[in-house]
Amino acid sequence: MKRILIIFTAIVAILLAFRYCEFKDRGDSTLENDTALIQQQIVNVGKLIVTEGHFAEVLTYKDQNTYFMNMISFDKKALIVVNADVTVAFDLRQMKYEIDEKNKVITILSIPKEEIKISPNIKFYDVEQSRLNPFTGEDYNKVNASVRANLEKKVAASSLKSNAQNRLISELSKILILSNSMGWTLRYNGEDVNTETIDEVLNPDAT
């Protein structure tokens, strides 16, 4: 009888030890799965976010060469039509972050600055010039510089950059939603980010 009791006790101990190890393994696996899901979400978000816009303008270019104390002049001018495609992009593949598995904290270290690309299509119409004052490469360089400067002002005054920023916030909020649902904390610039503060924290210039 005593021998049977010893064997029964040993079997129970083995079963309890097995259950303990199984439970411990599952706990580690859950943490690893959470981390893997968070990392996968960041990979999914880490892509090129592009907002596109189109701008058009009509300019008149004039230039004059004068001789003999301004008594004689040779003019040149042209009507310039500009159509430009503009893109504002955030390459989130360049975003730097850290994952603290122990404390369940995702810290965004830096967000890449937006990249603005302006692609103008410039056409000249009603060109008037003379042999003593023809259009040269310098004129075209002046036109290109003037067109680009005007377009940069238009882009700055438009909603294109703010729209791109909103798309950025929308993409990053996907990380926030997943991390919150798993009990993780998203942190940026030393502040915890939540659904109410994400726009303000990630886009302080808009406030």
C-alpha positions in Angstrom: 0.0 0.0 0.0 2.8 2.3 0.9 4.5 1.6 -2.4 1.3 2.4 -4.4 1.0 5.7 -2.5 4.6 6.6 -3.4 4.0 5.8 -7.0 0.7 7.8 -7.1 2.5 10.8 -5.4 5.3 10.7 -8.0 2.8 10.6 -10.9 0.9 13.6 -9.5 4.2 15.5 -9.1 5.2 14.8 -12.6 1.8 15.9 -14.0 2.0 19.1 -11.9 5.5 19.8 -13.2 4.4 19.2 -16.7 1.4 21.6 -16.4 3.7 24.3 -14.8 6.2 24.1 -17.7 3.3 24.1 -20.3 1.8 27.2 -18.6 5.2 28.9 -18.5 5.9 28.1 -22.2 2.5 29.6 -23.2 3.2 32.8 -21.2 6.5 33.3 -23.1 4.8 32.5 -26.4 2.1 35.1 -25.8 4.7 37.8 -25.2 6.6 36.7 -28.3 3.4 36.7 -30.4 2.5 40.2 -29.2 5.9 41.5 -30.1 5.8 39.8 -33.5 2.4 41.3 -34.2 3.6 44.8 -33.2 6.7 44.5 -35.4 4.6 43.2 -38.3 2.2 46.2 -37.9 5.2 48.6 -38.0 6.5 46.8 -41.1 3.1 47.1 -42.8 2.9 50.8 -41.9 6.5 51.4 -42.9 5.9 52.3 -46.5 6.0 55.4 -48.7 3.0 57.6 -48.0 2.4 60.0 -50.9 0.0 62.8 -51.3 -0.3 64.3 -54.9 -1.3 67.6 -56.1 -1.5 69.5 -59.4 -0.7 73.2 -60.0 -1.0 75.4 -63.1 0.1 78.9 -63.8 0.6 81.3 -66.7 3.6 83.7 -66.7 4.9 86.3 -69.0 8.7 86.6 -69.4 10.2 89.8 -70.7 13.7 91.0 -71.2 15.2 94.1 -72.9 18.6 95.0 -74.2 19.2 98.7 -74.7 22.0 100.6 -76.6 23.1 104.2 -77.3 21.9 105.5 -73.9 18.6 103.6 -74.1 17.7 105.1 -77.4 17.6 101.7 -79.1 16.2 98.6 -77.5 15.8 94.9 -78.5 13.0 93.1 -76.7 12.2 89.5 -76.2 9.2 88.0 -74.5 7.2 84.8 -74.2 4.0 83.5 -72.7 4.8 80.6 -70.4 2.3 77.9 -69.4 3.3 75.7 -66.5 1.6 72.5 -65.4 3.2 70.9 -62.4 2.7 67.6 -60.5 3.7 67.9 -56.9 4.1 65.0 -54.4 4.6 65.2 -50.6 5.9 61.9 -49.3 6.9 60.3 -45.9 9.2 57.3 -46.2 8.3 55.5 -43.0 10.8 52.9 -43.8 13.3 55.4 -42.4 11.3 55.7 -39.1 13.4 54.8 -36.1 11.8 53.0 -33.1 12.5 50.8 -30.1 10.4 48.0 -28.7 10.6 47.4 -24.9 9.2 43.8 -24.6 9.5 43.7 -20.8 7.5 46.9 -20.2 5.4 46.7 -23.4 6.4 50.1 -24.7 7.0 51.1 -28.3 9.1 54.3 -28.5 9.2 56.2 -31.8 12.6 57.8 -31.9 12.3 59.8 -35.0 9.9 60.4 -37.9 11.4 61.3 -41.3 10.7 64.7 -42.6 8.4 65.1 -45.6 10.0 65.0 -49.1 8.5 67.5 -51.5 9.0 66.7 -55.2 8.0 69.3 -57.8 7.9 68.2 -61.5 7.0 71.2 -63.7 6.2 70.9 -67.4 7.1 74.3 -68.9 5.9 75.4 -72.4 6.7 78.6 -74.2 4.2 80.4 -76.4 4.1 83.6 -78.5 7.9 83.9 -78.4 9.2 87.2 -79.7 12.9 87.8 -80.0 15.5 89.4 -82.1 19.0 88.5 -83.4 20.5 90.9 -81.0 18.5 89.7 -78.1 17.6 86.0 -78.6 16.5 83.5 -76.0 19.5 81.7 -74.4 20.1 79.0 -71.9 20.4 81.7 -69.2 16.8 82.8 -70.0 15.5 79.3 -69.6 17.4 78.9 -66.3 15.8 82.2 -65.0 12.3 80.9 -66.0 12.9 77.5 -64.3 14.1 79.2 -61.1 11.1 81.6 -61.1 8.6 78.8 -61.8 10.0 76.6 -59.0 10.0 79.5 -56.6 6.4 80.3 -57.4 5.4 76.7 -57.1 7.1 76.3 -53.7 5.0 79.3 -52.5 1.8 77.7 -53.8 2.6 74.4 -52.2 3.3 76.1 -48.9 0.0 78.0 -49.0 -2.0 75.0 -50.1 -3.4 72.2 -48.0 -1.1 69.6 -49.6 1.3 69.4 -46.7 -1.4 69.3 -44.1 -3.2 66.5 -46.1 0.0 64.6 -46.2 0.5 65.1 -42.4 -3.0 63.8 -41.8 -2.3 60.6 -43.8 0.9 60.2 -41.8 -1.1 60.4 -38.5 -3.7 57.9 -39.9 -1.0 55.4 -40.7 0.8 55.7 -37.4 -2.6 55.4 -35.6 -2.8 51.9 -36.8 0.2 51.1 -34.6 -1.5 52.9 -31.7 -4.8 50.9 -32.1 -3.1 47.6 -32.2 -0.7 48.4 -29.4 -3.5 49.7 -27.1 -5.6 46.6 -27.8 -2.7 44.4 -26.6 -1.9 46.5 -23.5 1.2 48.2 -25.1 2.0 51.9 -24.8 3.1 54.1 -27.7 5.6 56.8 -26.8 7.0 59.7 -28.8 9.1 62.7 -27.6 8.9 61.5 -24.1 5.1 61.5 -24.1 2.6 58.6 -24.0 0.4 58.8 -27.1 -3.3 57.9 -27.0 -6.2 58.3 -29.3 -6.9 61.8 -28.0 -3.4 63.2 -28.2 -1.9 61.4 -31.2 -2.4 64.3 -33.6 -1.0 66.9 -31.1 1.9 64.7 -30.1 3.0 63.6 -33.5 2.2 66.9 -35.3 3.0 69.7 -32.8 3.4 72.3 -35.5 -0.3 72.1 -36.3 -1.3 73.3 -32.9 
